[in-house]
């Protein structure tokens, strides 16, 4: 299997990350009449426009082609349907299917579109696909603004997100590039890596990639790496180890290193795949599909919050933006005193934070900032606002704008480059493409009410592996993150009321500013340079942090998917400005909370204080963009709320800012709506002083099952208020050391 991987690498990027034109048939299940309607909707969102629509003089050929291009071109509609079927929530897909079916009929079109579908000739009522482009555009705008029949607004939001993501991420020409990229000034990061990776990476000797295995070879690979394997007649493969860890991100990676170093045989289960720096392609579509939960297209059930969470070896640390901020002192005091958790006020925690800081190579300076952070810094300085440098787990000269798709330079120190290397060096084994299905919970033989966890049952995504895996371990650690740990625990029979509750998301609202090269002294493009190197704290009159303002690195597909749509022409003009559009976001430490009890069924509600803080942060972000010299700024509100800045009076700016608010999502009843975002998830299995206060104790152990631990962001008592990587890794370091001590005591008692 090692030879197979080497053969793949010899040909360039990993095949899963290359992105190839589809040649096989489609299996989305939509009928031809539904696809015809979907094609008309794609054509409305991304219409072919006359060349006179181009505002530039002597436009290049790429711009001509972009303006002439239509979202209805084959196979875009089928690819949209395919992606929707694969990534969309079943309820959302059902809604889309019903609306498409109705629009494929004359009566259904009349009911959903009104009188615009009436014509002068028999049969007088047109189907949606027969309605003119101008009228179809008006229909979509009506749906977007629909306040009472909110399913139509939700349908519009779903179609917009999937259509734009497919159109701007797909590779279509012989070089597997997208013709639109040249028109919008986008270039995929394909520079040769400065840092050459070694021929043999330390982690590889411990990796077993199930995609390359079958039933027989998997047993051999596991045995070869020191694990005891027994093949059961019931189509089950039993594996024995000391510790099994579910997940390889900020929690699981740290736990694996600590426990393997303590002398325990550790097996890490990771449902995602393993990639190395030379594997990364920086292509937005395939990179997000392979390295994010739900391919990076995941939301709360009401589509209000778009959620990003890593799903690969290294978890979120492999695809995050490098921010390495220590847990604020006031947070530690709150957790220690108010939540009665001494760990967070101890020298143990502070020492662990120093260990983490050192192990992942955090630096506090940046030798060269990219376009986005230059905008943030210059805007703050022009306003006399304080701007701070963000520590990063990379070198000071790390200038990589594609780290969200995996760091091609191998500079960013995620767990796959640090803690998991340590773990493998001490004998740990990492099984990729392997998903935990159910924890094995048994009645305790000592007569106590508390049950015991003896391991986990898992399945492999590879079609060549037919057997289920039953891992037996002295300690089982769930480190799948705040979105996946609660469903696993609940489906395994645990009932603590805090499991799946108290979910915090660090909700984010976005603002944008356009900086024409001819009018701005700030150089570069929005996809170049380190993603997060600067931040500004919005402070209230009571000296309280209301929000953080940071920059947002968005690929063209993600940018287009969440940007407001008010017409086909406006959309194409906005996309032409993409490379010089700076996006800032306001992030708040949320008081509001949600719940996740089933996979991908995420509920979330903002607290009124969160909305007010987000409003303050968003207004400040807009001020910063204006002060930095933006020609135009705006929010991501559905009606395209914006203002042109040249020559505008201060009174007009303040009037515009007064209209900025933290509105509702697509399912709200307001006139306008917006999309929130989240890249941080915390608290859904929080630590508590007792079982009435939390899902696990201060050692990370569940109250209901001995030997079952949680070691990821879900154990954090509340939202942190800053990028949480350091906090999660530090907490994981403390918990895993305590697990090691517990196992040591067990061994001593046995002896």
C-alpha positions as CSV (number, residue, x, y, z in Angstrom):
1,X,0.0,0.0,0.0
2,X,2.9,2.3,0.6
3,X,4.0,1.8,-3.0
4,X,0.6,2.8,-4.2
5,X,0.7,6.1,-2.3
6,X,4.2,6.8,-3.6
7,X,3.0,6.1,-7.1
8,X,0.3,8.7,-6.7
9,X,2.6,11.3,-5.3
10,X,4.9,10.8,-8.3
11,X,2.2,12.1,-10.5
12,X,1.6,15.3,-8.5
13,X,-1.3,16.3,-6.2
14,X,-3.3,13.7,-4.4
15,X,-6.0,12.4,-6.8
16,X,-8.8,13.3,-4.3
17,X,-7.6,17.0,-4.4
18,X,-6.9,17.4,-8.1
19,X,-10.4,18.1,-9.3
20,X,-11.4,16.5,-12.6
21,X,-14.1,17.1,-15.1
22,X,-17.0,14.7,-14.5
23,X,-17.3,12.0,-17.2
24,X,-19.6,9.5,-15.5
25,X,-23.4,9.7,-15.4
26,X,-25.3,11.6,-12.7
27,X,-27.1,9.9,-9.8
28,X,-28.8,12.9,-8.2
29,X,-32.3,11.4,-8.7
30,X,-34.0,14.6,-10.1
31,X,-36.2,14.1,-13.2
32,X,-35.5,15.7,-16.5
33,X,-38.3,18.2,-16.0
34,X,-36.9,19.2,-12.6
35,X,-33.4,19.6,-14.1
36,X,-34.9,21.8,-16.8
37,X,-36.3,24.1,-14.2
38,X,-33.1,24.0,-12.2
39,X,-31.3,25.0,-15.4
40,X,-33.5,28.0,-15.8
41,X,-32.8,29.1,-12.2
42,X,-29.1,28.7,-12.8
43,X,-29.5,30.7,-16.0
44,X,-31.3,33.5,-14.0
45,X,-28.7,33.6,-11.2
46,X,-25.8,33.6,-13.7
47,X,-27.2,34.9,-17.0
48,X,-25.5,35.4,-20.3
49,X,-25.2,39.2,-20.7
50,X,-24.6,41.4,-23.7
51,X,-21.1,42.8,-24.2
52,X,-22.5,46.3,-23.8
53,X,-23.0,45.4,-20.1
54,X,-19.2,45.4,-19.5
55,X,-18.3,48.8,-18.0
56,X,-14.5,48.5,-18.8
57,X,-13.1,49.9,-22.0
58,X,-11.4,47.4,-24.3
59,X,-12.2,44.4,-22.0
60,X,-10.0,41.3,-22.4
61,X,-11.3,38.2,-24.0
62,X,-11.7,36.4,-20.6
63,X,-14.1,39.1,-19.5
64,X,-16.1,38.7,-22.7
65,X,-16.4,35.0,-22.1
66,X,-17.4,35.5,-18.5
67,X,-20.2,37.9,-19.3
68,X,-21.5,35.6,-22.0
69,X,-21.3,32.5,-19.8
70,X,-24.5,31.1,-18.3
71,X,-25.2,28.9,-15.3
72,X,-27.4,26.8,-17.4
73,X,-24.5,25.4,-19.5
74,X,-24.2,21.7,-19.3
75,X,-23.3,20.0,-17.0
76,X,-23.6,22.8,-14.4
77,X,-27.3,22.2,-13.4
78,X,-26.6,18.4,-13.0
79,X,-23.5,19.2,-10.9
80,X,-25.6,21.5,-8.8
81,X,-28.2,18.8,-8.3
82,X,-25.5,16.2,-7.5
83,X,-23.8,18.4,-4.9
84,X,-27.1,19.4,-3.4
85,X,-28.1,15.7,-3.0
86,X,-24.8,14.8,-1.5
87,X,-24.3,17.8,0.9
88,X,-27.7,19.3,1.5
89,X,-29.9,18.5,4.5
90,X,-32.6,16.0,3.5
91,X,-35.3,18.5,4.5
92,X,-33.7,21.1,2.2
93,X,-33.3,18.7,-0.7
94,X,-37.0,17.7,-0.3
95,X,-38.0,21.4,-0.4
96,X,-36.0,21.9,-3.5
97,X,-37.5,18.8,-5.2
98,X,-41.1,19.9,-4.4
99,X,-40.6,23.4,-5.7
100,X,-38.8,22.2,-8.9
101,X,-41.6,19.8,-9.5
102,X,-44.2,22.5,-9.1
103,X,-42.3,24.9,-11.3
104,X,-42.2,22.3,-14.0
105,X,-46.0,22.6,-14.4
106,X,-48.1,25.6,-15.5
107,X,-50.4,25.6,-12.5
108,X,-47.4,25.2,-10.0
109,X,-45.6,28.1,-11.7
110,X,-48.7,30.3,-11.4
111,X,-49.0,29.5,-7.7
112,X,-45.4,30.2,-6.9
113,X,-44.6,33.0,-9.4
114,X,-47.9,34.9,-9.8
115,X,-49.0,36.8,-12.8
116,X,-45.6,37.2,-14.4
117,X,-46.0,33.8,-15.9
118,X,-49.1,34.8,-17.9
119,X,-48.9,35.2,-21.6
120,X,-51.1,36.3,-24.5
121,X,-51.0,33.0,-26.4
122,X,-52.4,29.6,-25.7
123,X,-52.1,28.0,-23.1
124,X,-51.7,31.5,-21.5
125,X,-49.8,30.2,-18.5
126,X,-46.1,29.6,-19.0
127,X,-44.0,27.1,-17.1
128,X,-41.0,28.6,-15.3
129,X,-38.5,27.6,-17.9
130,X,-40.6,29.4,-20.6
131,X,-40.7,32.7,-18.7
132,X,-38.4,35.5,-19.9
133,X,-35.1,36.1,-18.2
134,X,-36.1,39.5,-16.9
135,X,-39.3,38.1,-15.4
136,X,-37.5,35.1,-13.9
137,X,-35.0,37.5,-12.3
138,X,-38.0,39.4,-10.7
139,X,-39.4,36.2,-9.4
140,X,-36.2,35.2,-7.7
141,X,-36.0,38.7,-6.1
142,X,-39.6,38.3,-4.9
143,X,-38.7,34.9,-3.3
144,X,-35.6,36.4,-1.7
145,X,-37.8,39.1,-0.1
146,X,-40.6,36.7,0.8
147,X,-41.6,37.4,4.4
148,X,-44.5,35.0,4.9
149,X,-43.9,32.0,2.6
150,X,-40.4,31.7,4.0
151,X,-39.9,28.2,2.3
152,X,-39.5,30.1,-1.0
153,X,-36.9,32.4,0.6
154,X,-35.1,29.3,1.9
155,X,-35.4,27.7,-1.5
156,X,-33.8,30.7,-3.1
157,X,-31.0,30.7,-0.5
158,X,-30.2,27.0,-1.2
159,X,-30.2,27.4,-4.9
160,X,-28.0,30.5,-4.8
161,X,-25.4,28.8,-2.5
162,X,-25.1,25.6,-4.5
163,X,-25.3,27.2,-7.9
164,X,-22.6,29.7,-7.3
165,X,-20.3,27.3,-5.4
166,X,-20.4,24.8,-8.3
167,X,-20.0,27.5,-11.0
168,X,-16.9,29.1,-9.5
169,X,-15.2,26.0,-8.1
170,X,-15.5,23.6,-11.1
171,X,-12.6,22.9,-13.4
172,X,-13.7,22.8,-17.0
173,X,-10.8,23.4,-19.5
174,X,-8.0,21.1,-20.5
175,X,-5.8,22.5,-17.7
176,X,-8.5,21.7,-15.2
177,X,-9.0,25.4,-14.6
178,X,-12.2,27.5,-14.6
179,X,-12.4,30.2,-17.4
180,X,-14.1,32.6,-15.0
181,X,-11.0,32.7,-12.7
182,X,-9.0,34.8,-15.2
183,X,-11.9,37.2,-15.6
184,X,-12.2,37.8,-11.9
185,X,-8.5,38.0,-11.3
186,X,-8.1,34.8,-9.4
187,X,-5.2,32.4,-9.5
188,X,-4.8,29.1,-7.8
189,X,-1.7,29.0,-5.6
190,X,0.5,26.7,-7.6
191,X,3.9,28.1,-6.7
192,X,6.5,25.5,-6.0
193,X,6.8,24.8,-2.3
194,X,9.8,26.6,-0.9
195,X,10.2,24.1,1.9
196,X,10.9,20.6,0.4
197,X,9.3,17.9,2.5
198,X,11.5,15.0,3.5
199,X,11.2,11.8,1.4
200,X,9.9,9.9,4.5
201,X,7.6,11.8,6.8
202,X,7.7,10.6,10.4
203,X,3.9,10.2,10.6
204,X,3.6,7.9,7.6
205,X,4.9,4.8,9.3
206,X,1.9,5.0,11.7
207,X,-0.8,5.7,9.1
208,X,-3.1,3.0,7.7
209,X,-5.2,4.4,4.9
210,X,-8.3,2.2,4.6
211,X,-8.9,3.5,1.0
212,X,-5.9,1.4,0.0
213,X,-6.8,-1.7,2.1
214,X,-9.1,-4.7,2.0
215,X,-10.2,-7.1,4.7
216,X,-7.1,-9.2,4.5
217,X,-4.5,-6.5,4.1
218,X,-6.0,-4.4,6.9
219,X,-5.5,-7.2,9.4
220,X,-1.9,-7.5,8.2
221,X,-1.3,-3.7,8.4
222,X,-2.7,-3.5,11.9
223,X,-0.7,-6.5,13.1
224,X,2.5,-5.2,11.5
225,X,2.1,-2.1,13.6
226,X,1.8,-3.9,16.9
227,X,-1.9,-4.3,17.4
228,X,-3.6,-7.5,18.4
229,X,-6.3,-8.4,15.9
230,X,-8.8,-11.2,16.1
231,X,-11.2,-12.0,13.2
232,X,-14.6,-12.8,14.4
233,X,-17.1,-15.1,12.5
234,X,-19.8,-12.5,12.9
235,X,-18.1,-10.3,10.2
236,X,-16.4,-8.3,12.9
237,X,-12.6,-7.6,13.3
238,X,-11.6,-7.1,16.9
239,X,-8.7,-4.9,17.7
240,X,-7.1,-4.6,21.1
241,X,-5.2,-1.6,22.3
242,X,-4.7,0.5,25.5
243,X,-6.4,3.7,24.3
244,X,-8.7,4.4,21.3
245,X,-9.1,8.0,20.2
246,X,-11.9,9.1,17.9
247,X,-10.6,12.1,15.9
248,X,-7.2,13.5,15.2
249,X,-7.7,17.3,15.5
250,X,-6.7,19.7,18.2
251,X,-8.0,17.4,21.0
252,X,-7.3,14.0,19.6
253,X,-3.9,14.8,18.2
254,X,-2.7,16.1,21.6
255,X,-4.2,13.2,23.5
256,X,-2.6,10.7,21.2
257,X,0.9,12.2,21.7
258,X,0.6,12.4,25.5
259,X,-0.8,8.9,26.0
260,X,1.6,7.2,23.5
261,X,4.5,9.0,25.2
262,X,3.2,7.6,28.5
263,X,3.8,4.1,27.1
264,X,0.3,3.2,26.0
265,X,-0.6,1.6,22.7
266,X,-2.8,4.2,21.0
267,X,-5.1,3.7,18.1
268,X,-6.5,6.9,16.4
269,X,-9.7,6.6,14.3
270,X,-10.1,9.4,11.7
271,X,-13.0,9.4,9.3
272,X,-11.2,11.8,7.0
273,X,-8.2,11.1,4.8
274,X,-4.5,11.8,5.2
275,X,-2.8,14.4,3.1
276,X,0.8,15.8,3.0
277,X,2.0,19.2,1.9
278,X,2.9,18.0,-1.6
279,X,-0.6,16.5,-1.9
280,X,-2.4,19.8,-1.6
281,X,-3.7,21.4,-4.8
282,X,-5.2,24.6,-3.4
283,X,-8.3,24.0,-5.6
284,X,-11.3,25.3,-3.6
285,X,-13.8,22.7,-4.7
286,X,-12.0,19.3,-4.2
287,X,-10.1,20.7,-1.2
288,X,-13.2,21.6,0.7
289,X,-15.0,18.5,-0.4
290,X,-12.2,16.3,1.1
291,X,-11.1,18.3,4.2
292,X,-14.3,19.8,5.6
293,X,-17.4,18.4,7.2
294,X,-20.1,18.1,4.5
295,X,-17.6,19.5,2.0
296,X,-17.7,22.9,3.6
297,X,-21.4,23.4,2.8
298,X,-23.0,22.9,6.2
299,X,-25.5,25.0,8.1
300,X,-27.8,25.1,11.0
301,X,-31.2,23.5,10.2
302,X,-32.7,26.9,9.5
303,X,-29.8,27.8,7.1
304,X,-29.0,30.9,9.3
305,X,-25.4,30.0,10.2
306,X,-22.9,28.5,7.7
307,X,-20.5,26.2,9.5
308,X,-16.9,25.3,8.7
309,X,-15.3,22.3,10.5
310,X,-12.3,20.3,9.5
311,X,-12.6,16.6,8.5
312,X,-9.2,15.2,7.7
313,X,-6.1,14.0,9.6
314,X,-5.3,17.0,11.8
315,X,-8.9,18.1,11.9
316,X,-9.5,21.8,12.0
317,X,-5.8,22.4,12.7
318,X,-5.0,21.2,9.1
319,X,-7.2,23.8,7.5
320,X,-7.5,26.7,10.0
321,X,-6.0,30.1,9.5
322,X,-3.1,29.6,12.0
323,X,-4.3,32.0,14.7
324,X,-2.7,30.9,18.0
325,X,-4.2,33.0,20.8
326,X,-3.8,32.1,24.4
327,X,-6.9,31.7,26.6
328,X,-7.6,35.2,28.0
329,X,-7.1,35.6,31.7
330,X,-10.6,36.8,32.3
331,X,-12.0,33.6,30.7
332,X,-9.8,31.5,33.0
333,X,-11.0,33.4,36.0
334,X,-14.6,33.0,35.0
335,X,-14.2,29.2,34.4
336,X,-12.3,28.7,37.6
337,X,-14.5,30.8,39.9
338,X,-18.0,31.0,38.4
339,X,-18.0,27.5,37.1
340,X,-16.0,26.1,40.0
341,X,-13.4,24.4,37.8
342,X,-10.0,24.7,39.6
343,X,-8.1,23.4,36.6
344,X,-8.5,26.6,34.7
345,X,-7.1,28.7,37.6
346,X,-4.1,26.4,38.1
347,X,-0.5,26.4,37.3
348,X,-1.1,23.1,35.6
349,X,-3.2,24.8,32.9
350,X,-0.7,27.7,32.4
351,X,2.2,25.4,32.1
352,X,0.3,23.2,29.6
353,X,-0.4,26.3,27.6
354,X,3.3,27.1,27.4
355,X,4.0,23.5,26.3
356,X,1.4,23.7,23.6
357,X,2.7,27.1,22.4
358,X,6.2,25.8,22.1
359,X,5.3,22.4,20.5
360,X,3.3,24.0,17.6
361,X,6.0,26.6,17.0
362,X,4.0,29.8,17.6
363,X,5.6,33.0,16.4
364,X,4.3,36.5,17.2
365,X,5.6,38.6,14.3
366,X,4.8,38.7,10.6
367,X,7.4,39.9,8.2
368,X,5.0,40.7,5.3
369,X,1.2,41.1,5.5
370,X,-1.1,40.3,2.6
371,X,-3.8,42.6,1.1
372,X,-6.5,41.8,3.6
373,X,-4.5,42.5,6.7
374,X,-3.0,45.6,5.2
375,X,-6.5,46.9,4.8
376,X,-7.4,46.1,8.4
377,X,-4.2,47.6,9.7
378,X,-4.3,50.8,7.6
379,X,-8.0,51.4,8.4
380,X,-7.4,51.0,12.1
381,X,-4.3,53.3,12.0
382,X,-6.2,56.0,10.1
383,X,-8.9,55.9,12.7
384,X,-6.5,55.9,15.6
385,X,-7.7,52.4,16.6
386,X,-5.5,49.8,18.2
387,X,-4.6,46.9,16.0
388,X,-2.9,43.8,17.3
389,X,-0.7,41.2,15.6
390,X,-2.0,37.6,15.8
391,X,0.4,34.9,16.9
392,X,0.5,32.0,14.4
393,X,1.7,28.4,14.5
394,X,4.0,29.1,11.5
395,X,7.1,31.0,10.7
396,X,7.3,34.8,10.7
397,X,7.6,34.8,6.9
398,X,4.7,32.4,6.3
399,X,3.0,34.1,3.3
400,X,0.3,31.5,2.3
401,X,-3.2,32.5,1.3
402,X,-4.4,29.0,0.7
403,X,-3.9,27.4,4.2
404,X,-7.7,26.9,4.4
405,X,-7.1,24.2,1.7
406,X,-4.0,22.7,3.5
407,X,-0.6,24.3,3.7
408,X,1.4,23.4,0.6
409,X,4.5,24.8,2.2
410,X,4.3,22.5,5.2
411,X,4.9,25.6,7.3
412,X,1.7,25.6,9.4
413,X,2.1,23.3,12.4
414,X,-1.2,21.5,12.7
415,X,-1.5,18.3,14.7
416,X,-0.6,16.2,11.7
417,X,2.8,17.9,11.7
418,X,3.4,18.0,15.4
419,X,1.5,16.0,18.0
420,X,0.6,13.1,15.7
421,X,4.2,12.9,14.7
422,X,5.1,12.5,18.3
423,X,2.4,9.9,18.8
424,X,3.5,7.8,15.9
425,X,7.1,8.1,17.1
426,X,5.9,6.4,20.3
427,X,4.1,3.6,18.5
428,X,0.6,5.1,17.9
429,X,-1.4,3.9,14.9
430,X,-3.7,6.2,12.8
431,X,-6.5,4.6,10.9
432,X,-8.0,6.9,8.2
433,X,-11.3,6.6,6.5
434,X,-12.7,5.0,9.7
435,X,-15.9,6.3,11.4
436,X,-16.9,5.5,14.9
437,X,-20.5,4.3,14.9
438,X,-21.2,3.3,18.5
439,X,-19.5,3.2,21.8
440,X,-19.5,-0.2,23.6
441,X,-21.1,0.5,27.0
442,X,-21.4,-2.3,29.5
443,X,-22.8,-2.7,33.0
444,X,-20.1,-2.4,35.6
445,X,-19.4,-5.6,37.4
446,X,-18.6,-3.9,40.7
447,X,-22.3,-3.4,41.4
448,X,-22.2,0.4,41.0
449,X,-24.8,2.3,38.9
450,X,-22.1,3.7,36.7
451,X,-21.5,1.8,33.5
452,X,-18.2,1.1,31.8
453,X,-17.0,1.8,28.3
454,X,-14.9,-1.0,26.8
455,X,-14.3,0.5,23.3
456,X,-16.0,1.4,20.1
457,X,-17.5,-0.1,17.0
458,X,-16.4,1.5,13.7
459,X,-16.9,1.1,10.0
460,X,-14.5,1.9,7.1
461,X,-15.5,4.0,4.2
462,X,-13.6,1.8,1.8
463,X,-15.9,-0.5,-0.2
464,X,-13.1,-3.2,-0.1
465,X,-13.5,-3.5,3.7
466,X,-16.7,-5.4,4.5
467,X,-16.0,-6.1,8.2
468,X,-16.9,-3.8,11.1
469,X,-14.2,-3.0,13.5
470,X,-14.6,-3.5,17.3
471,X,-11.8,-1.8,19.1
472,X,-11.4,-2.9,22.7
473,X,-9.5,-0.5,25.0
474,X,-8.9,0.5,28.6
475,X,-9.7,4.1,27.8
476,X,-12.0,5.4,25.0
477,X,-11.6,9.1,24.1
478,X,-14.1,10.9,21.9
479,X,-12.4,13.8,20.1
480,X,-14.6,14.3,17.1
481,X,-15.4,17.9,17.9
482,X,-18.4,19.7,19.2
483,X,-20.6,18.7,16.3
484,X,-19.9,15.0,16.3
485,X,-19.0,14.0,19.8
486,X,-22.6,14.6,21.2
487,X,-24.4,12.5,18.6
488,X,-22.0,9.6,19.2
489,X,-22.5,9.7,22.9
490,X,-26.2,10.0,22.7
491,X,-26.6,7.2,20.1
492,X,-24.6,5.0,22.4
493,X,-27.1,5.4,25.2
494,X,-25.7,8.2,27.4
495,X,-28.4,10.5,28.7
496,X,-26.8,13.4,30.6
497,X,-28.9,16.4,29.7
498,X,-25.9,18.6,28.9
499,X,-24.7,16.3,26.1
500,X,-25.5,18.1,22.8
501,X,-26.6,21.3,24.6
502,X,-24.7,24.6,25.3
503,X,-23.3,24.7,21.7
504,X,-21.4,27.9,21.1
505,X,-20.4,29.0,17.6
506,X,-18.6,32.3,17.8
507,X,-21.1,33.7,15.2
508,X,-19.7,36.0,12.6
509,X,-21.1,38.7,10.3
510,X,-19.2,39.9,7.2
511,X,-18.5,43.2,5.7
512,X,-16.8,43.9,2.3
513,X,-14.9,46.8,0.8
514,X,-13.8,47.3,-2.8
515,X,-10.3,48.8,-3.4
516,X,-9.6,49.6,-7.1
517,X,-5.9,49.2,-7.8
518,X,-5.8,52.5,-9.5
519,X,-7.1,54.3,-6.4
520,X,-5.4,52.4,-3.6
521,X,-1.9,52.3,-2.3
522,X,-2.5,48.9,-0.8
523,X,-1.0,46.2,-3.0
524,X,-1.9,42.6,-3.6
525,X,-5.1,40.5,-4.0
526,X,-7.5,39.1,-1.5
527,X,-6.3,35.5,-1.8
528,X,-2.6,36.3,-1.3
529,X,-0.6,36.4,2.0
530,X,-1.1,35.0,5.5
531,X,-4.9,34.8,6.2
532,X,-4.9,36.0,9.8
533,X,-2.1,38.3,11.0
534,X,-4.0,41.2,12.5
535,X,-7.0,41.9,14.6
536,X,-8.9,44.8,16.2
537,X,-10.9,44.5,19.4
538,X,-14.1,46.5,19.6
539,X,-14.3,47.8,23.2
540,X,-17.5,49.1,24.8
541,X,-17.8,52.2,27.0
542,X,-17.6,49.8,30.0
543,X,-14.2,48.6,28.7
544,X,-15.7,45.3,27.7
545,X,-14.7,43.4,24.5
546,X,-17.8,43.5,22.3
547,X,-16.4,41.9,19.2
548,X,-13.2,41.0,17.3
549,X,-12.7,42.4,13.8
550,X,-10.5,40.1,11.7
551,X,-10.1,39.4,8.0
552,X,-11.8,36.6,6.1
553,X,-10.1,34.6,3.3
554,X,-12.7,33.5,0.9
555,X,-12.1,31.5,-2.3
556,X,-14.2,32.7,-5.3
557,X,-16.8,29.9,-4.9
558,X,-17.4,30.6,-1.2
559,X,-17.4,34.4,-1.9
560,X,-20.0,34.1,-4.6
561,X,-22.1,31.6,-2.6
562,X,-22.7,33.9,0.4
563,X,-22.6,37.3,-1.3
564,X,-26.0,38.9,-1.7
565,X,-27.6,38.5,-5.2
566,X,-29.8,41.3,-6.5
567,X,-29.4,40.8,-10.2
568,X,-27.3,38.8,-12.7
569,X,-25.5,41.9,-13.9
570,X,-24.7,43.0,-10.4
571,X,-23.4,39.6,-9.5
572,X,-21.0,39.5,-12.5
573,X,-19.8,43.0,-11.8
574,X,-19.2,42.1,-8.2
575,X,-17.2,39.0,-9.1
576,X,-15.0,41.0,-11.5
577,X,-14.0,43.0,-8.5
578,X,-13.4,39.9,-6.4
579,X,-9.6,40.0,-6.3
580,X,-9.6,43.5,-4.9
581,X,-12.5,43.1,-2.5
582,X,-11.5,42.9,1.2
583,X,-13.8,41.0,3.5
584,X,-13.7,41.6,7.3
585,X,-15.8,39.9,9.9
586,X,-17.1,40.7,13.4
587,X,-16.9,37.8,15.8
588,X,-18.5,37.7,19.2
589,X,-18.2,35.6,22.3
590,X,-21.8,34.3,22.2
591,X,-24.1,34.1,25.2
592,X,-26.7,32.4,23.0
593,X,-26.3,28.7,22.5
594,X,-27.6,25.9,20.4
595,X,-27.8,22.1,20.4
596,X,-26.6,19.2,18.3
597,X,-28.0,15.8,19.2
598,X,-28.0,14.2,15.7
599,X,-25.3,14.5,13.1
600,X,-25.8,17.7,10.9
601,X,-29.0,18.6,12.9
602,X,-27.7,21.8,14.4
603,X,-30.0,24.3,16.1
604,X,-28.8,27.7,17.2
605,X,-30.3,30.9,18.6
606,X,-28.6,34.2,19.1
607,X,-29.0,36.1,22.4
608,X,-30.1,39.7,22.1
609,X,-26.7,40.8,23.6
610,X,-25.0,38.8,20.8
611,X,-27.0,40.7,18.1
612,X,-26.1,44.1,19.7
613,X,-22.4,43.1,19.9
614,X,-22.4,41.9,16.3
615,X,-24.0,45.1,15.2
616,X,-21.3,47.1,16.9
617,X,-18.6,44.9,15.4
618,X,-20.0,45.1,11.9
619,X,-20.3,48.9,12.0
620,X,-16.7,49.1,13.2
621,X,-15.6,46.8,10.4
622,X,-17.3,49.1,7.8
623,X,-15.7,52.2,9.3
624,X,-12.3,50.5,9.1
625,X,-12.9,49.6,5.4
626,X,-13.9,53.2,4.6
627,X,-10.9,54.6,6.5
628,X,-8.6,52.3,4.6
629,X,-9.7,53.9,1.3
630,X,-12.5,51.6,0.0
631,X,-14.4,52.9,-3.0
632,X,-17.5,51.1,-1.9
633,X,-18.4,49.1,1.2
634,X,-21.3,46.9,2.1
635,X,-22.8,44.1,4.2
636,X,-23.9,40.6,3.2
637,X,-27.6,41.5,3.8
638,X,-29.9,40.0,1.2
639,X,-30.7,43.3,-0.5
640,X,-27.1,44.1,-1.2
641,X,-26.8,46.9,1.4
642,X,-23.9,49.1,0.4
643,X,-22.6,52.7,0.0
644,X,-20.2,54.3,-2.5
645,X,-17.5,56.2,-0.5
646,X,-16.0,58.6,-2.9
647,X,-17.1,62.2,-2.0
648,X,-19.7,60.9,0.5
649,X,-20.4,63.1,3.5
650,X,-20.0,62.0,7.1
651,X,-23.7,62.4,7.7
652,X,-24.5,60.0,4.8
653,X,-22.0,57.4,6.2
654,X,-23.6,57.6,9.7
655,X,-27.0,57.3,8.2
656,X,-25.8,54.2,6.3
657,X,-24.2,52.7,9.5
658,X,-27.4,53.4,11.4
659,X,-29.2,51.0,9.1
660,X,-26.7,48.2,9.8
661,X,-28.0,45.5,12.1
662,X,-27.7,41.8,13.0
663,X,-30.8,40.6,11.1
664,X,-32.5,37.2,10.9
665,X,-31.7,34.3,8.6
666,X,-33.6,33.0,5.5
667,X,-36.4,31.6,7.7
668,X,-37.0,34.9,9.5
669,X,-40.0,37.1,9.0
670,X,-38.0,40.3,8.4
671,X,-37.9,42.2,5.2
672,X,-34.2,41.4,4.7
673,X,-32.1,38.5,5.8
674,X,-28.4,37.6,6.1
675,X,-26.2,34.6,6.5
676,X,-24.0,34.2,9.6
677,X,-20.8,32.1,9.6
678,X,-19.0,30.0,12.2
679,X,-15.6,28.3,12.2
680,X,-15.4,27.7,15.9
681,X,-17.7,25.2,17.7
682,X,-17.5,24.7,21.5
683,X,-19.3,23.6,24.6
684,X,-21.7,20.8,23.6
685,X,-20.3,18.4,26.2
686,X,-19.0,20.9,28.6
687,X,-17.0,20.2,31.8
688,X,-19.0,20.6,35.0
689,X,-18.3,20.5,38.7
690,X,-21.0,17.9,38.9
691,X,-23.4,16.1,36.6
692,X,-26.0,18.8,37.1
693,X,-23.6,21.3,35.7
694,X,-21.9,19.5,32.8
695,X,-21.6,16.4,30.6
696,X,-18.1,15.4,31.8
697,X,-16.0,15.9,35.0
698,X,-12.8,17.9,35.2
699,X,-10.8,14.9,34.1
700,X,-12.9,14.8,30.9
701,X,-14.6,11.5,32.0
702,X,-18.3,11.1,31.4
703,X,-20.5,10.8,34.5
704,X,-22.3,7.8,33.2
705,X,-19.6,5.5,31.8
706,X,-16.2,4.9,33.4
707,X,-13.3,4.8,31.0
708,X,-15.1,7.1,28.5
709,X,-13.6,10.5,28.0
710,X,-14.2,13.6,25.9
711,X,-11.2,15.5,24.8
712,X,-12.1,18.2,22.2
713,X,-13.6,21.7,22.0
714,X,-17.0,20.4,23.2
715,X,-15.7,20.3,26.8
716,X,-15.1,24.0,27.1
717,X,-17.5,25.5,29.7
718,X,-18.4,28.5,27.5
719,X,-17.4,30.3,24.4
720,X,-13.8,31.5,24.6
721,X,-14.2,34.8,22.7
722,X,-11.0,34.3,20.6
723,X,-9.8,31.7,18.1
724,X,-9.9,28.6,20.3
725,X,-7.1,26.4,19.0
726,X,-4.7,27.0,21.9
727,X,-7.4,26.7,24.5
728,X,-8.6,23.3,23.0
729,X,-5.1,21.9,22.8
730,X,-4.2,23.1,26.3
731,X,-7.3,21.6,27.8
732,X,-6.7,18.4,25.9
733,X,-3.1,18.3,27.2
734,X,-4.4,18.5,30.8
735,X,-7.1,16.0,30.3
736,X,-4.9,13.4,28.6
737,X,-2.2,13.7,31.3
738,X,-4.9,13.0,33.8
739,X,-6.0,10.0,31.8
740,X,-2.4,8.7,31.7
741,X,-2.3,9.1,35.5
742,X,-5.6,7.2,35.9
743,X,-4.3,4.3,33.6
744,X,-1.1,4.2,35.6
745,X,-3.1,3.8,38.9
746,X,-5.2,1.0,37.3
747,X,-2.0,-0.9,36.3
748,X,-0.6,-0.4,39.8
749,X,-3.8,-1.8,41.4
750,X,-3.8,-4.8,39.0
751,X,-0.2,-5.6,40.0
